[in-house]
Amino acid sequence: MNLIGIDPGVNTGMAFFKAGKLVELRTIHPLTIYDVLAQYGYERVIFEDSRLTSPVWSRGTNTAARIKIARNVGQVDGICSLICEACGRIGIEALGISPKHKGAKLDAEQFAKVTGWTGRSNQHERDAAMVAWPYRGRA
């Protein structure tokens, strides 16, 4: 199965898998998600879905910090909705994964050890790859 992993955000990371192998990483603007998904014709999208997480701040956080966090999370929630809408229009299966189930962030060296990827990568692209990594060989 060919699938795309997505880490939604202002800088949206994308990871492309063909027959279980990571073949491309890229960072795009959220407004181009539909165009990229339509261009590639992959069967499944696995994305980090912030809407599946309960409150994201801890007690003791001041009001200004909570407002900033809420706005950032709301922005990412909106991008998650756009991913679902784009996939629905194109006919691609979309599966949202809770950020809690994605695993820890990996630096470039750790990422290379896990995936075998030798090219350049940024944190958004690595997160996109790791959200989809467990699903890369599933039909």
C-alpha positions in Angstrom: 0.0 0.0 0.0 1.2 3.5 -0.8 0.5 6.0 2.0 1.3 9.5 3.1 2.0 10.6 6.6 1.1 14.1 7.6 2.2 16.3 10.5 -0.3 19.2 10.3 0.8 22.8 11.1 1.8 26.1 9.6 4.7 24.1 8.2 3.0 20.8 7.3 5.3 17.9 7.1 4.6 15.1 4.6 6.2 11.6 4.3 5.5 9.4 1.2 5.7 5.6 1.5 5.6 3.3 -1.5 5.3 -0.5 -0.8 6.3 0.2 2.8 9.4 2.2 1.9 9.9 5.8 2.8 10.6 7.5 -0.6 10.1 11.2 -0.1 9.8 13.9 2.6 8.6 17.4 2.1 7.2 20.5 3.9 4.3 22.3 2.4 1.9 25.1 3.3 -1.5 23.8 4.5 -3.3 25.5 1.6 -1.6 23.1 -0.8 -2.6 19.9 1.0 -5.4 19.1 -1.4 -3.3 19.7 -4.5 -0.5 17.5 -3.2 -2.9 14.7 -2.2 -4.7 14.8 -5.6 -1.3 14.8 -7.5 0.1 11.7 -5.9 -2.9 9.4 -6.0 -1.9 7.4 -2.8 -4.5 5.1 -1.1 -4.2 6.2 2.5 -3.3 9.2 4.6 -2.2 8.8 8.2 -2.1 12.1 10.1 -1.4 13.4 13.6 -4.9 14.5 14.7 -4.8 17.1 17.4 -8.6 16.8 17.8 -8.0 13.4 19.5 -6.2 15.0 22.5 -7.7 16.3 25.7 -6.6 19.6 27.2 -3.0 20.4 26.4 -1.9 22.7 29.2 -1.1 21.9 32.8 -2.3 23.6 36.0 -0.2 26.7 36.8 0.0 27.9 33.3 -0.9 31.6 33.1 -3.8 32.9 31.2 -1.7 34.4 28.3 0.1 31.1 27.8 -3.2 29.2 27.8 -4.7 31.6 25.2 -1.6 31.2 22.9 -1.8 27.4 23.3 -5.5 27.4 22.5 -5.0 29.4 19.4 -2.2 27.2 18.1 -4.1 24.0 18.8 -7.2 25.5 17.2 -5.2 26.3 14.1 -3.9 22.8 13.9 -7.4 21.4 14.5 -8.6 23.4 11.5 -5.8 21.9 9.4 -6.8 18.4 10.5 -10.3 19.2 9.3 -8.9 20.3 5.9 -7.0 17.0 5.6 -10.2 15.0 6.2 -12.1 17.1 3.8 -9.4 16.9 1.1 -9.2 13.1 1.5 -13.0 12.7 1.3 -13.2 14.7 -1.9 -10.4 12.8 -3.5 -11.5 9.4 -2.2 -8.4 8.6 -0.1 -8.8 6.8 3.3 -7.8 9.1 6.2 -6.8 7.9 9.6 -6.1 10.4 12.4 -3.7 9.3 15.2 -3.5 11.0 18.6 -0.3 12.9 19.2 0.1 10.7 22.3 0.3 7.6 20.2 2.8 8.9 17.7 5.8 8.4 19.8 8.7 10.7 20.8 10.2 13.2 18.5 13.4 12.0 16.8 16.4 14.0 15.8 18.0 13.4 12.4 20.4 10.7 13.6 17.7 8.8 15.5 15.4 9.0 12.5 18.1 7.7 10.2 18.6 4.7 12.5 14.9 3.9 12.6 14.0 4.5 9.0 17.2 4.2 7.0 16.6 7.6 5.6 19.9 9.3 4.6 18.6 12.5 3.1 17.9 15.7 4.8 14.9 16.1 7.0 13.3 18.6 9.4 11.2 17.9 12.5 7.9 18.3 10.7 8.9 15.8 8.0 10.2 13.3 10.6 7.0 13.6 12.6 5.0 12.9 9.5 7.0 9.8 8.7 6.8 8.5 12.3 3.0 9.0 12.5 2.7 6.7 9.5 5.6 4.4 10.2 3.6 1.6 12.0 1.1 1.5 9.1 3.6 1.4 6.2 3.3 -2.3 5.6 -0.4 -2.7 6.2 -3.0 -3.3 3.5 
